[in-house]
């Protein structure tokens, strides 16, 4: 992918004197002289005398460049302060994405205010840059893919609880999914050889017991099995979502990285 020139807004072209389509200017009026060589040969020729006016013009450009360097050095402290202050040497992808996001947000604001491309080109650059910002926001939070898909499943089912076990050494573990039925709980433990069915606490221990309504217990277990299947599928879909976002992000960067900053 090579850098391509972009069409300028007609008003900008006219302001810069690039209105080549004007019928008022003939070819004979445009051509002053012709030669074979390189563009800057005359300037690099040591025998050529450079006027004081030209030298002053160059010096003025140097002063203007220095002024803009100072101006943007001060401005960037405000634009980048939050991003830079949160950076740490050991940060990985999230630090890199933060830098990319800050730079793109700054670009979008600048393009919206000062962009000189044609209307269609300008709108395309802004739209693709904003889409890239949304993708960067998502890929920065890989757990978000799982959370979003899991939430979609959980909203359709009861609020399942987990068995919380405390041990003498002070450690704690959680296990399974359970929903209340009468004075007990219906569900399935996690891990190897899990127990499932109707449970009650007997002398502080969570034990299988006779269900007060076996048909209701069976219905709840069937619903729980469906829930667990959908949760498994949600994790798989989250992985697919992440892969698709990375593919789209790579495409946007390949197609627009050279054209956003014209």
Backbone torsions as a table, in degrees:
resi	resn	phi	psi	omega
1	UNK	NA	115.0	-179.2
2	UNK	-103.0	159.7	179.2
3	UNK	-67.0	131.8	179.4
4	UNK	-114.5	144.1	175.7
5	UNK	-72.4	151.6	-176.7
6	UNK	-116.2	146.5	179.0
7	UNK	-69.3	133.6	179.2
8	UNK	-86.9	153.9	172.8
9	UNK	-61.4	135.3	-178.1
10	UNK	-53.4	-37.4	179.7
11	UNK	-65.4	-39.3	178.6
12	UNK	-67.4	-41.9	178.9
13	UNK	-59.1	-43.7	180.0
14	UNK	-65.6	-39.8	179.5
15	UNK	-64.0	-36.1	-179.2
16	UNK	-85.8	1.5	-179.8
17	UNK	74.7	28.7	-177.9
18	UNK	-108.4	23.1	-178.8
19	UNK	-81.9	76.2	-174.3
20	UNK	-71.4	-13.5	-176.5
21	UNK	-86.4	1.1	-179.9
22	UNK	-63.5	131.0	-178.7
23	UNK	-83.3	-8.4	-176.6
24	UNK	-78.1	-20.0	-176.9
25	UNK	-103.5	121.3	179.4
26	UNK	-91.1	165.9	-179.4
27	UNK	-62.9	-37.4	-178.3
28	UNK	-66.3	-28.3	179.7
29	UNK	-79.8	-27.0	-179.4
30	UNK	-76.7	-43.9	-174.9
31	UNK	-77.0	121.1	176.1
32	UNK	-100.3	-44.9	177.5
33	UNK	-156.6	165.0	179.6
34	UNK	-137.9	146.0	179.2
35	UNK	-160.0	171.0	174.3
36	UNK	-110.9	128.3	-179.4
37	UNK	164.1	-157.5	176.3
38	UNK	-108.2	155.3	-171.0
39	UNK	-56.2	-42.0	-173.8
40	UNK	-99.1	14.9	-179.8
41	UNK	-55.5	-44.0	-176.8
42	UNK	-63.4	-40.4	-177.4
43	UNK	-71.3	-31.9	-177.5
44	UNK	-86.1	-6.2	178.6
45	UNK	-73.4	116.9	-177.3
46	UNK	-63.1	-21.5	-179.3
47	UNK	-81.0	-16.0	-177.6
48	UNK	-75.6	133.0	177.9
49	UNK	-89.0	126.2	179.0
50	UNK	-99.4	125.7	-174.7
51	UNK	-66.3	158.1	177.7
52	UNK	-61.1	-38.1	179.6
53	UNK	-60.9	-41.3	178.3
54	UNK	-65.2	-42.8	179.3
55	UNK	-62.9	-41.8	177.9
56	UNK	-63.9	-36.8	177.8
57	UNK	-63.5	-41.8	177.4
58	UNK	-64.0	-41.9	180.0
59	UNK	-63.4	-38.7	179.0
60	UNK	-64.4	-39.1	176.9
61	UNK	-63.6	-37.9	177.3
62	UNK	-63.5	-41.1	179.1
63	UNK	-65.2	-43.2	178.8
64	UNK	-62.4	-42.5	178.8
65	UNK	-62.3	-41.3	179.1
66	UNK	-64.3	-39.6	178.7
67	UNK	-61.5	-46.2	-179.9
68	UNK	-66.5	-34.0	176.6
69	UNK	-61.3	-44.7	179.1
70	UNK	-66.4	-43.7	-178.7
71	UNK	-58.8	-48.0	-176.7
72	UNK	-77.3	-24.9	174.9
73	UNK	-64.0	-41.0	178.2
74	UNK	-70.4	-45.9	-178.4
75	UNK	-60.3	-42.6	-176.2
76	UNK	-65.0	-25.5	176.7
77	UNK	-62.7	-34.6	179.3
78	UNK	-80.3	-42.5	-177.3
79	UNK	-66.9	-39.4	-172.4
80	UNK	-101.6	-1.6	-172.9
81	UNK	-56.7	-49.9	-176.8
82	UNK	-63.1	-42.5	-178.8
83	UNK	-65.2	-48.8	-176.5
84	UNK	-67.7	-37.8	-177.2
85	UNK	-67.1	-22.1	179.9
86	UNK	-94.3	-5.6	-179.4
87	UNK	-73.3	143.1	176.3
88	UNK	-131.9	147.5	-177.5
89	UNK	-58.4	-27.2	-176.0
90	UNK	-93.1	1.4	179.3
91	UNK	-68.7	144.5	-179.3
92	UNK	-105.1	-122.4	-174.1
93	UNK	-61.1	-34.0	-176.9
94	UNK	-66.6	-34.1	177.2
95	UNK	-68.4	-42.7	178.5
96	UNK	-63.2	-42.9	-179.9
97	UNK	-65.3	-36.1	177.9
98	UNK	-61.5	-42.5	179.1
99	UNK	-64.8	-45.7	178.9
100	UNK	-60.1	-42.1	-177.5
101	UNK	-66.9	-43.9	179.5
102	UNK	-61.8	-43.6	-178.9
103	UNK	-65.2	-40.2	179.7
104	UNK	-68.9	-39.7	177.5
105	UNK	-62.1	-41.4	178.2
106	UNK	-64.4	-40.2	178.2
107	UNK	-62.8	-46.7	-177.9
108	UNK	-59.0	-45.3	179.2
109	UNK	-61.1	-40.7	-179.9
110	UNK	-69.5	-41.2	-179.8
111	UNK	-65.9	-40.9	179.7
112	UNK	-62.9	-33.5	-175.5
113	UNK	-91.0	-38.1	-171.5
114	UNK	-121.1	-1.9	-175.7
115	UNK	-54.9	136.8	-174.5
116	UNK	-114.7	7.4	177.7
117	UNK	-75.9	170.4	175.1
118	UNK	-61.3	161.2	-175.2
119	UNK	-56.1	-46.2	-178.1
120	UNK	-65.0	-43.0	-179.4
121	UNK	-66.3	-42.4	-179.9
122	UNK	-63.3	-46.4	-179.6
123	UNK	-63.2	-38.0	179.3
124	UNK	-65.2	-44.0	-179.4
125	UNK	-63.3	-42.3	-179.6
126	UNK	-67.3	-42.9	-178.9
127	UNK	-63.7	-44.9	-179.2
128	UNK	-69.1	-34.4	177.7
129	UNK	-66.9	-41.3	178.8
130	UNK	-67.1	-38.2	177.0
131	UNK	-63.6	-39.9	178.2
132	UNK	-63.4	-38.9	177.5
133	UNK	-61.5	-40.2	178.3
134	UNK	-65.4	-40.6	178.7
135	UNK	-66.0	-42.6	178.4
136	UNK	-60.8	-38.2	178.9
137	UNK	-62.8	-40.0	-178.7
138	UNK	-73.4	-46.2	-176.5
139	UNK	-70.5	-18.9	176.4
140	UNK	-68.4	-24.2	-179.2
141	UNK	-117.8	79.2	-176.6
142	UNK	-60.6	-30.3	178.9
143	UNK	-69.5	-21.2	-179.9
144	UNK	-62.5	-32.8	178.5
145	UNK	-61.0	-44.0	179.6
146	UNK	-68.7	-44.4	-177.9
147	UNK	-59.6	-43.2	-178.3
148	UNK	-64.8	-45.8	-179.4
149	UNK	-68.8	-38.9	179.7
150	UNK	-65.9	-40.4	179.1
151	UNK	-61.6	-40.2	178.4
152	UNK	-59.6	-36.8	178.8
153	UNK	-75.1	-47.0	-175.1
154	UNK	-62.0	-29.6	-179.7
155	UNK	-66.1	-17.8	-178.3
156	UNK	-93.5	-6.3	-173.1
157	UNK	-125.9	168.0	175.8
158	UNK	-62.2	163.7	178.1
159	UNK	-79.7	90.8	-178.8
160	UNK	-66.7	143.8	177.7
161	UNK	-107.1	162.5	175.9
162	UNK	-113.3	150.0	174.4
163	UNK	-77.3	122.3	-179.4
164	UNK	-105.1	121.2	-177.5
165	UNK	-116.9	128.3	175.7
166	UNK	-106.6	139.1	-177.1
167	UNK	-111.1	163.8	-177.2
168	UNK	-60.9	-30.2	-179.5
169	UNK	-79.0	1.5	176.7
170	UNK	95.8	-8.6	-179.4
171	UNK	-78.4	162.7	-177.8
172	UNK	-135.2	146.2	176.0
173	UNK	-138.0	157.3	175.3
174	UNK	-122.4	149.7	-175.3
175	UNK	-150.0	136.5	166.5
176	UNK	71.1	-176.7	178.0
177	UNK	-130.0	130.4	-175.9
178	UNK	-140.2	146.2	175.8
179	UNK	-129.1	144.1	-173.3
180	UNK	-73.5	140.5	172.6
181	UNK	-139.3	112.6	-177.9
182	UNK	60.1	-126.8	-180.0
183	UNK	-92.7	3.7	-178.3
184	UNK	-128.0	-160.2	-176.1
185	UNK	-135.5	141.0	176.7
186	UNK	-111.5	132.6	179.4
187	UNK	173.3	-163.9	-177.0
188	UNK	-139.9	133.6	178.5
189	UNK	-71.9	165.5	174.4
190	UNK	-97.0	173.5	175.4
191	UNK	89.5	-165.7	-179.0
192	UNK	-80.6	143.1	179.8
193	UNK	48.6	55.1	-177.7
194	UNK	-72.1	145.3	173.9
195	UNK	-87.5	149.9	175.8
196	UNK	-144.6	152.2	-179.0
197	UNK	140.3	-148.5	179.7
198	UNK	-98.9	128.9	-177.5
199	UNK	-121.3	151.3	170.3
200	UNK	-139.2	157.9	176.2
201	UNK	-85.6	120.7	179.8
202	UNK	-120.4	112.7	-176.9
203	UNK	53.5	41.0	177.6
204	UNK	81.2	-2.0	179.5
205	UNK	-107.9	143.6	-179.1
206	UNK	-86.5	110.8	-172.6
207	UNK	-130.0	151.2	173.1
208	UNK	-65.4	143.8	-178.9
209	UNK	-145.0	171.1	177.9
210	UNK	-72.1	130.7	-178.0
211	UNK	-75.1	140.4	175.6
212	UNK	-72.3	-18.3	178.9
213	UNK	-152.7	93.8	-172.9
214	UNK	-64.7	-34.2	179.1
215	UNK	-63.1	-41.9	178.2
216	UNK	-66.0	-39.5	178.6
217	UNK	-61.8	-46.1	179.5
218	UNK	-61.6	-39.1	179.4
219	UNK	-64.8	-41.9	179.6
220	UNK	-67.0	-36.7	178.2
221	UNK	-68.8	-36.7	177.1
222	UNK	-64.5	-42.4	178.5
223	UNK	-65.3	-38.1	178.8
224	UNK	-65.3	-40.9	178.8
225	UNK	-62.4	-39.5	177.8
226	UNK	-65.1	-41.5	178.5
227	UNK	-60.5	-46.5	-178.5
228	UNK	-66.0	-34.3	175.8
229	UNK	-65.6	-43.0	179.7
230	UNK	-67.5	-34.2	176.9
231	UNK	-65.3	-42.7	177.1
232	UNK	-60.4	-44.1	178.4
233	UNK	-66.0	-32.4	179.1
234	UNK	-64.3	-39.7	177.4
235	UNK	-64.0	-40.3	178.3
236	UNK	-65.5	-40.7	179.9
237	UNK	-67.8	-34.8	177.7
238	UNK	-61.6	-40.3	177.2
239	UNK	-63.4	-41.6	177.9
240	UNK	-64.4	-42.9	178.3
241	UNK	-57.7	-44.4	-179.4
242	UNK	-62.8	-45.1	-179.9
243	UNK	-62.9	-40.7	179.5
244	UNK	-65.9	-38.8	178.3
245	UNK	-64.3	-40.8	179.2
246	UNK	-66.5	-37.6	177.5
247	UNK	-64.6	-43.7	179.9
248	UNK	-66.5	-40.2	179.3
249	UNK	-62.7	-44.3	178.7
250	UNK	-61.7	-39.9	179.1
251	UNK	-64.3	-45.8	-179.5
252	UNK	-62.4	-41.5	179.6
253	UNK	-66.5	-42.0	-179.8
254	UNK	-64.3	-40.3	-175.6
255	UNK	-81.1	-25.1	-169.2
256	UNK	-124.6	-9.7	-174.5
257	UNK	-58.0	-36.6	-179.6
258	UNK	-83.8	-15.7	-174.5
259	UNK	-105.4	-20.6	178.5
260	UNK	-59.5	-50.8	-179.6
261	UNK	-94.5	87.0	-175.2
262	UNK	-78.6	NA	NA
